Amino acid sequence: MTGRKLLMSFPVTPTSHLLSEVRARGGYETLKKVLTSMTPEQVTKEVTAAGILGHGGAAFPVGRKWSVVHLNDGQPHYLCANADEASREPSRIAGSSRTRRTSWSSRC
């Protein structure tokens, strides 16, 4: 497979998921930037421009999905991420192990 790796651009080891190792690789720097210097609208715009697609069957653009949530409406908002697809899609079982070992690695 050719192209740029976006996830797991580091060797996955028995300790690569530990917070200390993640931070040593620069993990959470994007989160720090998002929380300290960007508005929700700016974050949504970045995600939209990046063209990130959902992992559901329709591969719906994440930025479009986020843009329909009105964050300043005074209502609580919740994010739910389903990482357990193995029950419906046996081929995804390998991914669940990878998710557990690299749960700190998702970055924008």
MODELLER restraints for C-alpha pairs under 7 A, 6 or more apart:
rsr = mdl.restraints
at = mdl.atoms
rsr.add(forms.Gaussian(group=physical.xy_distance, feature=features.Distance(at['CA:7:A'], at['CA:105:A']), mean=6.75, stdev=0.5))
rsr.add(forms.Gaussian(group=physical.xy_distance, feature=features.Distance(at['CA:7:A'], at['CA:106:A']), mean=6.54, stdev=0.5))
rsr.add(forms.Gaussian(group=physical.xy_distance, feature=features.Distance(at['CA:8:A'], at['CA:105:A']), mean=6.90, stdev=0.5))
rsr.add(forms.Gaussian(group=physical.xy_distance, feature=features.Distance(at['CA:16:A'], at['CA:22:A']), mean=6.81, stdev=0.5))
rsr.add(forms.Gaussian(group=physical.xy_distance, feature=features.Distance(at['CA:16:A'], at['CA:102:A']), mean=6.94, stdev=0.5))
rsr.add(forms.Gaussian(group=physical.xy_distance, feature=features.Distance(at['CA:17:A'], at['CA:101:A']), mean=5.27, stdev=0.5))
rsr.add(forms.Gaussian(group=physical.xy_distance, feature=features.Distance(at['CA:17:A'], at['CA:102:A']), mean=5.03, stdev=0.5))
rsr.add(forms.Gaussian(group=physical.xy_distance, feature=features.Distance(at['CA:17:A'], at['CA:103:A']), mean=6.54, stdev=0.5))
rsr.add(forms.Gaussian(group=physical.xy_distance, feature=features.Distance(at['CA:17:A'], at['CA:104:A']), mean=6.27, stdev=0.5))
rsr.add(forms.Gaussian(group=physical.xy_distance, feature=features.Distance(at['CA:22:A'], at['CA:104:A']), mean=6.62, stdev=0.5))
rsr.add(forms.Gaussian(group=physical.xy_distance, feature=features.Distance(at['CA:27:A'], at['CA:105:A']), mean=6.71, stdev=0.5))
rsr.add(forms.Gaussian(group=physical.xy_distance, feature=features.Distance(at['CA:30:A'], at['CA:107:A']), mean=6.71, stdev=0.5))
rsr.add(forms.Gaussian(group=physical.xy_distance, feature=features.Distance(at['CA:30:A'], at['CA:108:A']), mean=6.59, stdev=0.5))
rsr.add(forms.Gaussian(group=physical.xy_distance, feature=features.Distance(at['CA:34:A'], at['CA:43:A']), mean=6.94, stdev=0.5))
rsr.add(forms.Gaussian(group=physical.xy_distance, feature=features.Distance(at['CA:44:A'], at['CA:63:A']), mean=5.59, stdev=0.5))
rsr.add(forms.Gaussian(group=physical.xy_distance, feature=features.Distance(at['CA:44:A'], at['CA:66:A']), mean=6.45, stdev=0.5))
rsr.add(forms.Gaussian(group=physical.xy_distance, feature=features.Distance(at['CA:44:A'], at['CA:67:A']), mean=6.56, stdev=0.5))
rsr.add(forms.Gaussian(group=physical.xy_distance, feature=features.Distance(at['CA:45:A'], at['CA:63:A']), mean=6.94, stdev=0.5))
rsr.add(forms.Gaussian(group=physical.xy_distance, feature=features.Distance(at['CA:47:A'], at['CA:63:A']), mean=5.20, stdev=0.5))
rsr.add(forms.Gaussian(group=physical.xy_distance, feature=features.Distance(at['CA:48:A'], at['CA:62:A']), mean=6.85, stdev=0.5))
rsr.add(forms.Gaussian(group=physical.xy_distance, feature=features.Distance(at['CA:48:A'], at['CA:63:A']), mean=4.04, stdev=0.5))
rsr.add(forms.Gaussian(group=physical.xy_distance, feature=features.Distance(at['CA:48:A'], at['CA:64:A']), mean=6.65, stdev=0.5))
rsr.add(forms.Gaussian(group=physical.xy_distance, feature=features.Distance(at['CA:51:A'], at['CA:61:A']), mean=6.59, stdev=0.5))
rsr.add(forms.Gaussian(group=physical.xy_distance, feature=features.Distance(at['CA:52:A'], at['CA:61:A']), mean=5.98, stdev=0.5))
rsr.add(forms.Gaussian(group=physical.xy_distance, feature=features.Distance(at['CA:52:A'], at['CA:62:A']), mean=5.83, stdev=0.5))
rsr.add(forms.Gaussian(group=physical.xy_distance, feature=features.Distance(at['CA:53:A'], at['CA:59:A']), mean=5.21, stdev=0.5))
rsr.add(forms.Gaussian(group=physical.xy_distance, feature=features.Distance(at['CA:53:A'], at['CA:60:A']), mean=5.55, stdev=0.5))
rsr.add(forms.Gaussian(group=physical.xy_distance, feature=features.Distance(at['CA:53:A'], at['CA:61:A']), mean=4.40, stdev=0.5))
rsr.add(forms.Gaussian(group=physical.xy_distance, feature=features.Distance(at['CA:53:A'], at['CA:62:A']), mean=5.41, stdev=0.5))
rsr.add(forms.Gaussian(group=physical.xy_distance, feature=features.Distance(at['CA:54:A'], at['CA:60:A']), mean=5.21, stdev=0.5))
rsr.add(forms.Gaussian(group=physical.xy_distance, feature=features.Distance(at['CA:54:A'], at['CA:61:A']), mean=5.97, stdev=0.5))
rsr.add(forms.Gaussian(group=physical.xy_distance, feature=features.Distance(at['CA:54:A'], at['CA:62:A']), mean=5.67, stdev=0.5))
rsr.add(forms.Gaussian(group=physical.xy_distance, feature=features.Distance(at['CA:83:A'], at['CA:96:A']), mean=6.98, stdev=0.5))
rsr.add(forms.Gaussian(group=physical.xy_distance, feature=features.Distance(at['CA:84:A'], at['CA:96:A']), mean=6.80, stdev=0.5))
rsr.add(forms.Gaussian(group=physical.xy_distance, feature=features.Distance(at['CA:85:A'], at['CA:92:A']), mean=6.28, stdev=0.5))
rsr.add(forms.Gaussian(group=physical.xy_distance, feature=features.Distance(at['CA:86:A'], at['CA:92:A']), mean=5.25, stdev=0.5))
rsr.add(forms.Gaussian(group=physical.xy_distance, feature=features.Distance(at['CA:86:A'], at['CA:93:A']), mean=4.98, stdev=0.5))
